[in-house]
Amino acid sequence: MLIGFIGILIFSLTLPVSKIAVLSFNPYFIAFGRALLAGLVALAYLLYKKEAIPSKVDFIKFVIISLGVVFGFLIFTTVAMTQGSSSHGAVILGMMPLATTVIGVLRFKERPSLGFWLVSILGAGLVVLYALLKSSGSFTYVDGLLVLGGISACVGYVEGGVLSRKINPRAVIS
């Protein structure tokens, strides 16, 4: 529970810290720098644990995961923070759990209950309403970047979930 709490706390600081950082640095420098630092930590962990090199099929999944979680999410959200507020971004990214579920449903051809869809649509509608009210009735460039970043991460999360069934989940996230 403690590790989960720490993970959520760190993730919740993503946009506020990015917003502060883009005041002094290029957003691409921040995004790629974060990816590089995380990659070095992950590489150290993988070497320490002597994890096996993935097969070619699994490697393709790792590329999809990386493009979504490491690059897409970081680039889109960091660029969004050059013009948007972190509080607005947090509300838009609040759609990520729903988006991850919908992508998973599509990917695995599952059939959730009607109740699931009704509650999901209600939640999504509230986020869309918020975005529209905050931007004088239209979606903005920042909203688009945040949505693209969120979807990128969600695709990566779903593929990571698939791969975690086969490979050590700690190695997958690394």
Buried (B, 14 or more C-beta within 10 A) or exposed (E): EEEEEEEEEEEEEBBBBBBEBBEEEBBEEBBBBBBEEBEEEBEEBBEEEEBEEBEEEBEEBBEBBBBBBBBBBBBBBBBBBBEBBBEBBBBBBBBBBBBBBBBBBEEEEEEEEEEEEEEBEEBBEEBBEBBEEBBEEEEBEBBEBBBBBBBBBBBBBBBBBBBBEEBBEEBBBB
